[in-house]
């Protein structure tokens, strides 16, 4: 059985890795809060990709740039 302190350290590590990505997504979400469509379209795209934890920040940024390019073309 895994000790509680190991579990909390692991959770802390996961959170530390996730935080910049969550901040990035939150920033984008707040920027496109004027457009409900943007929020609905972007959330499943981010969560569907094996979760944010395994996705590199550069990839997230690339996805967001692509998304905004598509959005601006409408």
NULOKOL-435712 format. One record per residue: x, y, z of N, C-alpha, C in turn; residue number from 1. Coordinates in Angstrom, 3 decimals. Layout:
// residues N
<n.xx X | n.yy Y | n.zz Z | ca.xx X | ca.yy Y | ca.zz Z | c.xx X | c.yy Y | c.zz Z | i NUM>;
...
// end
This chain:
// residues 74
<n.xx 0.837 | n.yy -1.196 | n.zz 0.000 | ca.xx 0.000 | ca.yy 0.000 | ca.zz 0.000 | c.xx 0.877 | c.yy 1.253 | c.zz 0.000 | i 1>;
<n.xx 0.438 | n.yy 2.277 | n.zz -0.700 | ca.xx 1.220 | ca.yy 3.506 | ca.zz -0.818 | c.xx 0.963 | c.yy 4.391 | c.zz 0.392 | i 2>;
<n.xx 2.043 | n.yy 4.924 | n.zz 0.954 | ca.xx 1.890 | ca.yy 5.762 | ca.zz 2.141 | c.xx 1.203 | c.yy 7.079 | c.zz 1.789 | i 3>;
<n.xx 0.561 | n.yy 7.651 | n.zz 2.796 | ca.xx -0.191 | ca.yy 8.889 | ca.zz 2.591 | c.xx 0.731 | c.yy 10.045 | c.zz 2.189 | i 4>;
<n.xx 1.927 | n.yy 10.096 | n.zz 2.790 | ca.xx 2.833 | ca.yy 11.202 | ca.zz 2.471 | c.xx 3.311 | c.yy 11.105 | c.zz 1.027 | i 5>;
<n.xx 3.517 | n.yy 9.854 | n.zz 0.553 | ca.xx 3.914 | ca.yy 9.683 | ca.zz -0.847 | c.xx 2.798 | c.yy 10.161 | c.zz -1.764 | i 6>;
<n.xx 1.566 | n.yy 9.791 | n.zz -1.416 | ca.xx 0.418 | ca.yy 10.198 | ca.zz -2.230 | c.xx 0.307 | c.yy 11.716 | c.zz -2.306 | i 7>;
<n.xx 0.476 | n.yy 12.385 | n.zz -1.156 | ca.xx 0.331 | ca.yy 13.841 | ca.zz -1.167 | c.xx 1.491 | c.yy 14.497 | c.zz -1.910 | i 8>;
<n.xx 2.700 | n.yy 13.918 | n.zz -1.802 | ca.xx 3.838 | ca.yy 14.464 | ca.zz -2.548 | c.xx 3.603 | c.yy 14.302 | c.zz -4.043 | i 9>;
<n.xx 3.066 | n.yy 13.138 | n.zz -4.423 | ca.xx 2.782 | ca.yy 12.879 | ca.zz -5.835 | c.xx 1.725 | c.yy 13.864 | c.zz -6.343 | i 10>;
<n.xx 0.681 | n.yy 14.050 | n.zz -5.553 | ca.xx -0.385 | ca.yy 14.985 | ca.zz -5.933 | c.xx 0.174 | c.yy 16.399 | c.zz -6.074 | i 11>;
<n.xx 1.086 | n.yy 16.756 | n.zz -5.166 | ca.xx 1.714 | ca.yy 18.076 | ca.zz -5.211 | c.xx 2.529 | c.yy 18.239 | c.zz -6.492 | i 12>;
<n.xx 3.263 | n.yy 17.186 | n.zz -6.853 | ca.xx 4.060 | ca.yy 17.208 | ca.zz -8.078 | c.xx 3.187 | c.yy 17.363 | c.zz -9.310 | i 13>;
<n.xx 2.084 | n.yy 16.618 | n.zz -9.321 | ca.xx 1.150 | ca.yy 16.697 | ca.zz -10.444 | c.xx 0.581 | c.yy 18.109 | c.zz -10.541 | i 14>;
<n.xx 0.200 | n.yy 18.671 | n.zz -9.392 | ca.xx -0.354 | ca.yy 20.023 | ca.zz -9.387 | c.xx 0.672 | c.yy 21.039 | c.zz -9.869 | i 15>;
<n.xx 1.921 | n.yy 20.857 | n.zz -9.442 | ca.xx 2.976 | ca.yy 21.789 | ca.zz -9.833 | c.xx 3.187 | c.yy 21.764 | c.zz -11.347 | i 16>;
<n.xx 3.081 | n.yy 20.555 | n.zz -11.933 | ca.xx 3.223 | ca.yy 20.441 | ca.zz -13.390 | c.xx 1.999 | c.yy 21.002 | c.zz -14.108 | i 17>;
<n.xx 0.834 | n.yy 20.834 | n.zz -13.493 | ca.xx -0.411 | ca.yy 21.253 | ca.zz -14.139 | c.xx -0.664 | c.yy 22.749 | c.zz -14.051 | i 18>;
<n.xx -0.158 | n.yy 23.373 | n.zz -12.989 | ca.xx -0.502 | ca.yy 24.768 | ca.zz -12.714 | c.xx -0.262 | c.yy 25.726 | c.zz -13.877 | i 19>;
<n.xx 0.935 | n.yy 25.710 | n.zz -14.510 | ca.xx 1.130 | ca.yy 26.637 | ca.zz -15.632 | c.xx 0.143 | c.yy 26.380 | c.zz -16.767 | i 20>;
<n.xx -0.191 | n.yy 25.115 | n.zz -16.978 | ca.xx -1.121 | ca.yy 24.765 | ca.zz -18.052 | c.xx -2.525 | c.yy 25.239 | c.zz -17.702 | i 21>;
<n.xx -2.900 | n.yy 25.048 | n.zz -16.441 | ca.xx -4.219 | ca.yy 25.498 | ca.zz -15.998 | c.xx -4.302 | c.yy 27.020 | c.zz -16.104 | i 22>;
<n.xx -3.208 | n.yy 27.699 | n.zz -15.704 | ca.xx -3.178 | ca.yy 29.162 | ca.zz -15.797 | c.xx -3.331 | c.yy 29.623 | c.zz -17.236 | i 23>;
<n.xx -2.649 | n.yy 28.925 | n.zz -18.139 | ca.xx -2.729 | ca.yy 29.259 | ca.zz -19.565 | c.xx -4.161 | c.yy 29.119 | c.zz -20.067 | i 24>;
<n.xx -4.779 | n.yy 27.995 | n.zz -19.716 | ca.xx -6.155 | ca.yy 27.743 | ca.zz -20.150 | c.xx -7.095 | c.yy 28.780 | c.zz -19.538 | i 25>;
<n.xx -6.871 | n.yy 29.088 | n.zz -18.247 | ca.xx -7.724 | ca.yy 30.062 | ca.zz -17.566 | c.xx -7.612 | c.yy 31.432 | c.zz -18.230 | i 26>;
<n.xx -6.379 | n.yy 31.790 | n.zz -18.616 | ca.xx -6.158 | ca.yy 33.081 | ca.zz -19.273 | c.xx -6.917 | c.yy 33.126 | c.zz -20.602 | i 27>;
<n.xx -6.806 | n.yy 32.025 | n.zz -21.341 | ca.xx -7.487 | ca.yy 31.956 | ca.zz -22.632 | c.xx -8.997 | c.yy 31.999 | c.zz -22.433 | i 28>;
<n.xx -9.468 | n.yy 31.244 | n.zz -21.436 | ca.xx -10.901 | ca.yy 31.207 | ca.zz -21.161 | c.xx -11.414 | c.yy 32.610 | c.zz -20.839 | i 29>;
<n.xx -10.650 | n.yy 33.361 | n.zz -20.029 | ca.xx -11.106 | ca.yy 34.697 | ca.zz -19.660 | c.xx -11.085 | c.yy 35.622 | c.zz -20.872 | i 30>;
<n.xx -10.117 | n.yy 35.391 | n.zz -21.765 | ca.xx -10.048 | ca.yy 36.215 | ca.zz -22.971 | c.xx -11.230 | c.yy 35.940 | c.zz -23.892 | i 31>;
<n.xx -11.665 | n.yy 34.680 | n.zz -23.938 | ca.xx -12.783 | ca.yy 34.391 | ca.zz -24.843 | c.xx -14.087 | c.yy 34.224 | c.zz -24.081 | i 32>;
<n.xx -14.165 | n.yy 34.791 | n.zz -22.864 | ca.xx -15.411 | ca.yy 34.690 | ca.zz -22.110 | c.xx -16.521 | c.yy 35.489 | c.zz -22.792 | i 33>;
<n.xx -16.121 | n.yy 36.437 | n.zz -23.648 | ca.xx -17.125 | ca.yy 37.192 | ca.zz -24.404 | c.xx -17.830 | c.yy 36.270 | c.zz -25.394 | i 34>;
<n.xx -17.134 | n.yy 35.209 | n.zz -25.781 | ca.xx -17.730 | ca.yy 34.282 | ca.zz -26.735 | c.xx -17.965 | c.yy 32.934 | c.zz -26.071 | i 35>;
<n.xx -19.213 | n.yy 32.645 | n.zz -25.763 | ca.xx -19.547 | ca.yy 31.372 | ca.zz -25.113 | c.xx -19.145 | c.yy 30.205 | c.zz -25.999 | i 36>;
<n.xx -19.279 | n.yy 30.384 | n.zz -27.295 | ca.xx -18.929 | ca.yy 29.343 | ca.zz -28.261 | c.xx -17.476 | c.yy 28.925 | c.zz -28.089 | i 37>;
<n.xx -16.599 | n.yy 29.908 | n.zz -27.913 | ca.xx -15.175 | ca.yy 29.625 | ca.zz -27.770 | c.xx -14.930 | c.yy 28.726 | c.zz -26.565 | i 38>;
<n.xx -15.561 | n.yy 29.048 | n.zz -25.444 | ca.xx -15.381 | ca.yy 28.248 | ca.zz -24.229 | c.xx -15.864 | c.yy 26.821 | c.zz -24.438 | i 39>;
<n.xx -17.020 | n.yy 26.680 | n.zz -25.063 | ca.xx -17.562 | ca.yy 25.339 | ca.zz -25.278 | c.xx -16.695 | c.yy 24.533 | c.zz -26.228 | i 40>;
<n.xx -16.124 | n.yy 25.199 | n.zz -27.218 | ca.xx -15.336 | ca.yy 24.487 | ca.zz -28.216 | c.xx -13.960 | c.yy 24.122 | c.zz -27.694 | i 41>;
<n.xx -13.404 | n.yy 24.951 | n.zz -26.822 | ca.xx -12.009 | ca.yy 24.765 | ca.zz -26.428 | c.xx -11.862 | c.yy 23.754 | c.zz -25.284 | i 42>;
<n.xx -12.839 | n.yy 23.700 | n.zz -24.377 | ca.xx -12.705 | ca.yy 22.828 | ca.zz -23.211 | c.xx -12.606 | c.yy 21.351 | c.zz -23.577 | i 43>;
<n.xx -13.511 | n.yy 20.813 | n.zz -24.408 | ca.xx -13.389 | ca.yy 19.384 | ca.zz -24.744 | c.xx -12.097 | c.yy 19.089 | c.zz -25.494 | i 44>;
<n.xx -11.655 | n.yy 20.040 | n.zz -26.317 | ca.xx -10.427 | ca.yy 19.824 | ca.zz -27.083 | c.xx -9.247 | c.yy 19.626 | c.zz -26.140 | i 45>;
<n.xx -9.205 | n.yy 20.407 | n.zz -25.072 | ca.xx -8.082 | ca.yy 20.312 | ca.zz -24.138 | c.xx -8.181 | c.yy 19.072 | c.zz -23.260 | i 46>;
<n.xx -9.392 | n.yy 18.758 | n.zz -22.797 | ca.xx -9.523 | ca.yy 17.630 | ca.zz -21.882 | c.xx -9.454 | c.yy 16.296 | c.zz -22.612 | i 47>;
<n.xx -9.777 | n.yy 16.300 | n.zz -23.897 | ca.xx -9.799 | ca.yy 15.047 | ca.zz -24.646 | c.xx -8.393 | c.yy 14.515 | c.zz -24.921 | i 48>;
<n.xx -7.412 | n.yy 15.387 | n.zz -24.949 | ca.xx -6.060 | ca.yy 14.975 | ca.zz -25.300 | c.xx -5.317 | c.yy 14.365 | c.zz -24.115 | i 49>;
<n.xx -5.733 | n.yy 13.186 | n.zz -23.677 | ca.xx -5.051 | ca.yy 12.477 | ca.zz -22.593 | c.xx -4.924 | c.yy 13.296 | c.zz -21.325 | i 50>;
<n.xx -5.758 | n.yy 14.259 | n.zz -21.170 | ca.xx -5.662 | ca.yy 15.136 | ca.zz -20.012 | c.xx -4.519 | c.yy 16.125 | c.zz -20.188 | i 51>;
<n.xx -4.615 | n.yy 17.233 | n.zz -19.493 | ca.xx -3.596 | ca.yy 18.281 | ca.zz -19.623 | c.xx -2.238 | c.yy 17.846 | c.zz -19.106 | i 52>;
<n.xx -2.253 | n.yy 16.909 | n.zz -18.148 | ca.xx -1.016 | ca.yy 16.537 | ca.zz -17.464 | c.xx 0.049 | c.yy 16.050 | c.zz -18.431 | i 53>;
<n.xx -0.355 | n.yy 15.265 | n.zz -19.430 | ca.xx 0.633 | ca.yy 14.672 | ca.zz -20.331 | c.xx 0.938 | c.yy 15.564 | c.zz -21.530 | i 54>;
<n.xx 0.180 | n.yy 16.654 | n.zz -21.648 | ca.xx 0.357 | ca.yy 17.498 | ca.zz -22.829 | c.xx 1.346 | c.yy 18.629 | c.zz -22.565 | i 55>;
<n.xx 2.354 | n.yy 18.754 | n.zz -23.431 | ca.xx 3.314 | ca.yy 19.845 | ca.zz -23.248 | c.xx 2.673 | c.yy 21.212 | c.zz -23.495 | i 56>;
<n.xx 3.162 | n.yy 22.215 | n.zz -22.782 | ca.xx 2.604 | ca.yy 23.561 | ca.zz -22.890 | c.xx 2.660 | c.yy 24.077 | c.zz -24.325 | i 57>;
<n.xx 3.762 | n.yy 23.803 | n.zz -25.020 | ca.xx 3.903 | ca.yy 24.269 | ca.zz -26.413 | c.xx 2.756 | c.yy 23.733 | c.zz -27.270 | i 58>;
<n.xx 2.398 | n.yy 22.483 | n.zz -27.025 | ca.xx 1.318 | ca.yy 21.854 | ca.zz -27.795 | c.xx -0.012 | c.yy 22.539 | c.zz -27.500 | i 59>;
<n.xx -0.233 | n.yy 22.851 | n.zz -26.222 | ca.xx -1.464 | ca.yy 23.547 | ca.zz -25.846 | c.xx -1.510 | c.yy 24.906 | c.zz -26.538 | i 60>;
<n.xx -0.370 | n.yy 25.618 | n.zz -26.518 | ca.xx -0.324 | ca.yy 26.935 | ca.zz -27.148 | c.xx -0.608 | c.yy 26.827 | c.zz -28.641 | i 61>;
<n.xx -0.042 | n.yy 25.782 | n.zz -29.262 | ca.xx -0.249 | ca.yy 25.580 | ca.zz -30.696 | c.xx -1.734 | c.yy 25.317 | c.zz -30.984 | i 62>;
<n.xx -2.350 | n.yy 24.479 | n.zz -30.131 | ca.xx -3.773 | ca.yy 24.189 | ca.zz -30.299 | c.xx -4.608 | c.yy 25.456 | c.zz -30.167 | i 63>;
<n.xx -4.251 | n.yy 26.284 | n.zz -29.167 | ca.xx -5.005 | ca.yy 27.508 | ca.zz -28.939 | c.xx -4.840 | c.yy 28.474 | c.zz -30.110 | i 64>;
<n.xx -3.616 | n.yy 28.579 | n.zz -30.615 | ca.xx -3.368 | ca.yy 29.466 | ca.zz -31.753 | c.xx -4.200 | c.yy 29.006 | c.zz -32.960 | i 65>;
<n.xx -4.207 | n.yy 27.697 | n.zz -33.191 | ca.xx -4.979 | ca.yy 27.119 | ca.zz -34.292 | c.xx -6.467 | c.yy 27.425 | c.zz -34.103 | i 66>;
<n.xx -6.913 | n.yy 27.256 | n.zz -32.865 | ca.xx -8.312 | ca.yy 27.497 | ca.zz -32.536 | c.xx -8.697 | c.yy 28.949 | c.zz -32.814 | i 67>;
<n.xx -7.835 | n.yy 29.885 | n.zz -32.377 | ca.xx -8.141 | ca.yy 31.302 | ca.zz -32.584 | c.xx -8.063 | c.yy 31.685 | c.zz -34.057 | i 68>;
<n.xx -7.178 | n.yy 31.025 | n.zz -34.788 | ca.xx -7.102 | ca.yy 31.266 | ca.zz -36.231 | c.xx -8.426 | c.yy 30.868 | c.zz -36.877 | i 69>;
<n.xx -8.908 | n.yy 29.689 | n.zz -36.505 | ca.xx -10.196 | ca.yy 29.227 | ca.zz -37.044 | c.xx -11.324 | c.yy 30.171 | c.zz -36.646 | i 70>;
<n.xx -11.277 | n.yy 30.630 | n.zz -35.398 | ca.xx -12.325 | ca.yy 31.503 | ca.zz -34.879 | c.xx -12.338 | c.yy 32.831 | c.zz -35.631 | i 71>;
<n.xx -11.147 | n.yy 33.350 | n.zz -35.933 | ca.xx -11.073 | ca.yy 34.653 | ca.zz -36.607 | c.xx -11.484 | c.yy 34.555 | c.zz -38.072 | i 72>;
<n.xx -11.444 | n.yy 33.336 | n.zz -38.630 | ca.xx -11.818 | ca.yy 33.159 | ca.zz -40.032 | c.xx -13.334 | c.yy 33.137 | c.zz -40.224 | i 73>;
<n.xx -14.074 | n.yy 32.947 | n.zz -39.135 | ca.xx -15.537 | ca.yy 32.853 | ca.zz -39.241 | c.xx -16.166 | c.yy 34.189 | c.zz -39.590 | i 74>;
// end
